[in-house]
Amino acid sequence: MPQIRFGGRWTATLGWIVGLNVAAFLLQAALPPFTEMLGLVPGRVWPGHVHTVFTYSFLHGGMGHLFFNMLTLYFFAGDLEVFMGTRRFLLLYGGSALTGGLAAALFLKGPVLVIGASGAVYGILTAYALYFPHTEVLLWFVLPVKIWLLVVAWVGASLFFSVFGSGGGIAHLAHFGGAVFAFAYVNRAWNPIRLGKDWIYRFRRRRFRRLQ
């Protein structure tokens, strides 16, 4: 019988991440220069604002922006941390945020401000879909959808808008960068021999199931 849950798993690590994001949001409201100091603006990163390719991920543009990013983390990050272990989870989260920031810094044009944890969130979602592809989630809290299908659609949309623009003021490059890092991290792309063996194993396992 499938397990039905209406919430995520809360962990101490998740608490720290949410707490840092909330604290940064409050500082943004109290000290407007705080956003300028830590937000990512392509074209001004080197040499004086290199830190912003990571610190941008703790800032948000409004209460709704913060709420939905933290809500997504609540639903998925806790289970992922328990499955992966805290160290690997933090490497995934930080690497996704950093890669998203680098993608935005390198390829975005114009005087735009990039803020938000969405690059890290896309990394968490991508890793979750790779580890637990058949998990069903309620899209808009109504429609049951496999997590892998939802993530493919979201990452595909980020890639499309990154290439063709018209993204409605959303940093789709940061989203896509976070997802790419998560895919590489989960699949150990830095170890091509191990990666090849993993994919051969997956192919054989699926073929075996079809034969059954």
N, C-alpha and C positions, 0 to 999 in steps of 0.2 A: 504494500500500500504506500503510495507516494506521501512524503512528508510535506505538510502545508504550514508555512510560517508567514506571519504578518509583521515581521520586523527582522532586524539584523542582529549580529552578535557584537556586543560592546566589549572592547578590550582597553587596557591601560594605554597602549600605544595609540589607539584611535582617539582616546580621550585627550592625549597630548596634542595630536594633530589638529583636532577640532578646536581645542583650547587656544592654540597658537593662531589659528585662522580667525577666531572670534576676537582675540586680543588685538591682532593686527587691524581688524575692521574697526574696532573701537578707537584705536590710535589714529586711523585715517580720519574718523569723524572729529576727533579732538584736535588733531594737528594736521591740517591739510598738506604741509610740505612733506609729511611722512610718505604719502603716495608718490610724490615726485622723486624722493630719495630711493625708494625701493622698487618702483614700477619700471617695466622694461619699455624703452623707446628705441626701436631699431634705428641705427645710425649714430647713436650716442653711447653705445655700450662700451666700445674701446676708446680710450684706455681707462677712463675714470669711473665707469659704471658696469664693470664686468660682473659684479655681484648680482646685478638685476636679472641675469638669465636664470637665477634660482629664486631670488627673493620675491619676484613678481607673483609667484605661486601662492603666497600667503595673503595677498591683497584681493579685494573684491570691489565691484562697482556699485553695489547696492545690496539691500537685505535679501532680495529674491535670489540674486546671484550667489551669495554666500549660503543661503538656506538650501538650495537645490544641490549645490556641490557637496555640502556636508551630509545631506540626506542620502545621496548616492553612496558616499563613503560608508555611512551607517549600514546600509543594506548589504554591501559587498565586502568592505575592507576587513571586517572582523573575522569572517570565515576564512578569507584568504590568508590573513596573518597566522591563524591557527594551523592552516594546512601547510604553509610555506616555512613558518618559523619567523620570529621577529626580525632577525638580521636580514634575511633575504627579502622580507616584505618591505623593510625600510629602504633597501637598495632599489627595489622595484619602484617604490613611491618617489624617492629622490631622483632616481635616474630618469623616470618618465617626466617629472617636472623640469629637470635640467635639459633634457633633449627637446622637450616642447619649447622651452625658452630659446635654445640655440636655433631651432628651426625658424622661430618667429624673428629672431635677431638677424639671421642670415638672409632670409628670403622676403620678409615683409618690406614694403616700400612706403615712404611717406612718414610724416610726423604723427604716428599713432601710439597710443599708450596700451600696452598689453598687461593685463592683470587677471588673476583668477587661478584657482586650483584645477581648472578643467584638464590641463595637460596631464597632471598626475591622476586625475579621476579617470581619464580615458585609458591610461596605463593599467589602472586597477580593473576596469571593466574588461579590457582586452585579455589580461591574464586570467581573470575569472572565467571568461568564455572559453579560453583554451583548456583550462583545467576541468571545468564543469560545463561542457557545451550543451548538455541536454536539460539543464536547469530551466524551468519555466518561470517567467516573471510576468506580472500583470502590467501591461503597457497602459498608461493613463489610469492605473488601478482597476482596469476593466478587462482588457483583452489579453489572454494568455499567449505568450510568445517565447520561443526558445531563446535563451540568452545569446547563443552564437549568432543567430539570425539578426537579432537586434543590434549587436555590436558591429557586425559586418555592414549593416545599413548605415549606422552612425559614422563609422570610420570611412566608408565609401563616400558619404556626403561630405565629410571633412576634406577628403582628397579632392573631390570634384570642385568644391568652393576654393580650395587652396590653389588649384590650377586655373580656374576660370573666373575667380572673384565673385562679387555680388553675394558676400556672406552675411550681409546685414550687421556689420560691425562686430562680428564674432571672430576671434583669433583661431580660425580653423587649422592653421599651420601648427599652432601649439598643441591642439587636439591630436592631429595626425602624428606629430613628432612623439608625443607620449605613447600613442598606440604602437608605433614602430619600435620604440625601445622595449616595450613590454613583450611584443612578439619575439624580438631577438633575444631578450633575457630568458623568457620561458623556454625557448627552443635551443638555448645555449649556442647562438649563432657564431660566437667566437671560437667554438670548437667544431669545425666542419665535419670531422670524422664522427664525433658523437651525434651531431645533427643528422648526418646521413643514416646512421644506424637507427636512430629514433624513428625517422620517417619510413624506413624499410620495415621496421617492426609494426608500425601503425598500418601500413599497407597490407602486410601479411595477416594481421589480426582481423581487419575488415574482410579480406578475402576468405578467411576461415569461417567467419560468421555467415557469409553468403553461401558457402558450401554446406553449412549445417542446415 
